[in-house]
Amino acid sequence: MRNAVLVGERVYLRPFEVSDGELIAGAISAESETFMERGRFPLSPIAFERWVSECYQVSPRAPQEIGFAVCLIADDRLIGGLNIEEIDWIHRTGETGSGLFRAEDRSQGYGTEAKHLLLEYCFDVIGLHAIRSHVWEPNTRSAAALAKQGYRPAGRFKWDDVKDGSYRDGLLFDLLREEWLAARAAWRASRATG
């Protein structure tokens, strides 16, 4: 494990590295299932390298965004990314995002485990009170994953985005720290019973 920040049973979270840019750009550009970028813009590794450099610059101000690479413990392979953005340090809120880059890594439980690590970071480490997450309505897999992690539906953005000439809604979910504690206890109990 390289630079592990949080460690689970099969995955660990680490800071992104500039060298991750090429893999991330290629994965997002090729992705059609999760609608990550909706195919609007060509993505370059240079853009991700710049983003990584900006994310981890030392600043006297608290960061507005914190990103993590999701890696497998078994072979250190980068399989996805997680982030907390729009962090409001006064009101203790933020928005989470997550994604696994390749279809073959989905439905293996890696995403759920990684998101639980991120939620522990949000609530136990940096002390957020509430978080939200936004998914595009056609991305039913992400909406179902959020519900499984304890998020609840909080609203809908009508005509939030367009793909192939059709407008689609965005769905908003939120999660309070107290709700997360209950969801985490249930998740841990289900893991213990097999």
Secondary structure, DSSP 4 states (H G I P E B T S, - for coil): --S-SEE-SSEEEE---GGGHHHHHHHHHH--SS-SSTT-S---HHHHHHHHHHHT---SSPPS-EEEEEEETTT--EEEEEEEEEEETTTTEEEEEEEESSGGGTTSSHHHHHHHHHHHIIIIIS--SEEEEEEETT-HHHHHHHHHTT-EEEEEEEEEEEETTEEEEEEEEEEEHHHHHHHHHHHHHHHH--
